[in-house]
Amino acid sequence: MKYIHYVIILIIGCFTSFFIWMYIQRANLDYNTEGTFLSLEDGVVYKEQAKEVYGILALCGLILTGVLVYKLIKK
C-alpha cells in the first residue's frame, strides 16, 4: 500500500511540474492589447486567460502533493 502512495505522489508531482512550467512559459509571452499572442513559427494563437488556469492547476497540484507527502510522513 505504501508503494501506491509513492506512485501517486510521483504522478501528481510530474503533472504539477508540467503546469508550473506551462505557467512560466505563458507568463513570459508578450500579449497584445486583445490578450493574444501569435506564435509566428507555429502559427498558433495563445490566449492570456490560459495563464491563470495553469497557475490554478499548479497551485492545486502543489497543495495536493504537499498533503499526500505530509500524510505519508505522519504514518
N, C-alpha and C positions, 0 to 999 in steps of 0.2 A: 504493500500500500504506500510505503514511503517513496518508492521509486516513481509511482504515478504522480505524486506531488512534484517531484523534481522535473518530470517531463512537462507537466502543465506549466510550472513556473518558467521553464526554458522556452516553451512555445509562446506564452504571453509576453515574456521578456523580448523575444525576437520581434513580435508584432509591435510592441511598444517602441523598440529601437527604430523600426521602419517608419512609424508615424512621427517620431521625433525628427528623423532625417527628412521626411517629406515636408514637415512644418518649416524646418530651417531652409530647405530649398525654395519653398514658395514664399517665405518671408523675405528672401533676398532678391526677388524679382522686382523689376521696375514696372509698376502698373500705370496705365494711363488714367485720365480723369473718369473714364467709364468703368474702371475697376477690372480691366482685362489686360492680359499680356500676350502678345503674339510671338510665338517661337518661330523664327524665320527658317531654321534648319529642319524643323519637323512640320511646320505649318499648323501647329496646334495652338488654340487659344485657351489660356489659363484664366480662370476667374479668381478674383481676390477672396471671395467668400469661402473657398475651399481651405484657405489657410486656417481659419478659425475651426473648421471641422477637424482638420488634422491635429490641431492643438488640443481640442477637447478629447479626442481619442487617445492622444499621447498622455494627457493628464489622467484619464480614467485607467489606462494601462499601468501607469506608474503607481497609482493608488492600489489597484488590484494586485499587482506584483508585490508591492510592499506588504499588504495584508497577508498574502499567502506565505511570504518568507517569514513574517513575524509568527504566524501560526505554526510553521514548520520548526522554527527555533524554540518556541514555547513548549512543544511536545516533549 
